[in-house]
Every structure is written in structure tokens, then in C-alpha cells.
Amino acid sequence: MEIILLWLDDLDDLAFAVVSAVERLRWPSLEIGFSAACGLVVIRFADILVSWAPALAWIALAGVVLWIAALIAGELSRIVVDPQRPRASAET
């Protein structure tokens, strides 16, 4: 029984480590998605490299989805750790 509790503790540590890593990747992923979206607009207006449009659209979508997922995961981890603590953005 004790080994199962140790595994659960390790799983909890892994979950918070993943959330911390994804939190650091939140803004770079949004910047990559924004760059891909700008590139998509440029190739649509200039009508060049149109074959790249689906790839740029998927990159932009993935960047925004990763940003949203990281935002939600960060907020949920803050709620789990200390539900009474105010949000970090309200403190600054």
C-alpha cells in the first residue's frame, strides 16, 4: 500500500513539473503562433507560397491552443496549491 502512495506522490510531482514547464513555454508559443498568423496573412495578400498556408494555419492554431492550455493549467495548479491566495496578476 505504501508503494502506491509513493507512486501517487511521484505522479503529483510530475504533474506540477509539467505544468511549470508548460507555463514557461506559454509566451514563446504565443509568439510563434502570432508569427505564423502574420505569415499566413502575408502569403494570402501577396498570393505567394500558397502551399504553405495550411502549415502556417496549423502552427498558429497550435500556438494559441498551447497558450490557452498552459493558462488553464497554471490557474488550476494555483487553485490546487492554495485556494485562498489571490491571482498573481492581481498582486502586481
LUMTOR-170877 format. One record per residue: residue in three letters; z, x, y of N, C-alpha, C in turn. Coordinates in steps of 0.1 Angstrom, whole numbers, plus 5000, padded with zeros to 4 digits. Example, Ala and Ser with C-alpha at 12.3 -4.5 7.8 and 13.67 -1.06 7.14 Angstrom:
<recs>
ALA507851324943507851234955507851324967 SER507151284978507151374989507951295000 
</recs>
This chain:
<recs>
MET500050084988500050005000500050095013 GLU500750205012500850285023499550355027 ILE498750385017497450445019496450345026 ILE496650215024495750115031496150115045 LEU497450125048497950125062497450245069 LEU497350355062496850485069495350465071 TRP494650405062493250385064492950285076 LEU493750185077493650095088493950165102 ASP494950255101495250335113494050425117 ASP493450485107492350575110491150485115 LEU490950365110489850285114490150235129 ASP491350215132491750175146491450295155 ASP491750415151491450535159489950555161 LEU489250535150487750545151487150445160 ALA487650325160487150215169487350255183 PHE488550305187488750335201488050465205 ALA487750555195486950675198485550635201 VAL485050545193483650495195483550425209 VAL484550345212484450275225484550375236 SER485350475235485450575245484150655247 ALA483450685236482150755237481150665243 VAL481150535239480150445245480350425259 GLU481650415263481950405277481450515286 ARG481450635281480850745288479350745289 LEU478750675279477250665279476750545287 ARG477650465293477250335299476350355311 TRP476650445320475850465332474550535329 PRO474650645321473350715317472350615310 SER472850525302471950435295471350335305 LEU472150295315471550205325470550285334 GLU470750405337469750485344468450505337 ILE468550525324467350545315466650405315 GLY467350295313466750165313466050135327 PHE466750175338466150155351464850235353 SER464950355348463750445349462550385341 ALA462850335329461850275321461250155327 ALA462150075333461649955340460749985352 CYS461150095360460350135371458950185366 GLY459050255355457750305349456850185344 LEU457550085339456749965335456149895347 VAL456849885358456249825370455049915375 VAL455250045375454150135380452950115371 ILE453050115358451850115350451249975350 ARG452049875353451449735354450649725367 PHE451149785378450449775391449249865391 ALA449349985385448250085386447250055374 ASP447649975364446749945353446350075346 ILE447350165344447050285336448050295325 LEU447750365315448650375303449250245299 VAL448450145298448950015294449450015280 SER449050105272449550105258451050145258 TRP451550205268452950245269453850125273 ALA453350015277454149905282455149855272 PRO454749825260455749775251456949875248 ALA456650005248457650105245458650115257 LEU458050105269458950115281459749985283 ALA459149875279459949745279461149755269 TRP460849805257461949815248463049915252 ILE462650025258463550125263464450065274 ALA463849985283464549925294465549815288 LEU465049745279465949645273467149705265 ALA466849815258467849885250468949945260 GLY468449995271469450055281470349945287 VAL469849835290470649725296471549665285 VAL471049655273471949595262473049695259 LEU472749825258473849915256474849915267 TRP474449905280475349895291476249775290 ILE475649665287476449535285477449545274 ALA476949605263477849615251479049715254 ALA478749825261479849915265480749855275 LEU480249775284481149705293482049605286 ILE481549525277482349435270483349505261 ALA482949605254483849685245484949745253 GLY484649805265485649865273486649765278 GLU486249645282487149545287487949495275 LEU487449475263488149425252489249535247 SER488849655248489849765244490949765254 ARG490649745267491749745277492649625275 ILE492149515271492949395268493849415256 VAL493249485245494049505233495149605236 VAL494849715243495849815246497049765254 ASP496649695266497749645274497249525281 PRO497549405276497049285282497649255296 GLN498749305300499349275313498749365324 ARG498149485320497649575330496349515337 PRO496349535351495149485358493949575355 ARG492749515358491549595356491549725364 ALA490849825359490749955366490049935380 SER488949855380488249845393489049775404 ALA490049695400490849625410491849725416 GLU492249825409493249925414492650015424 THR491350045424490750145433490250075445 
</recs>
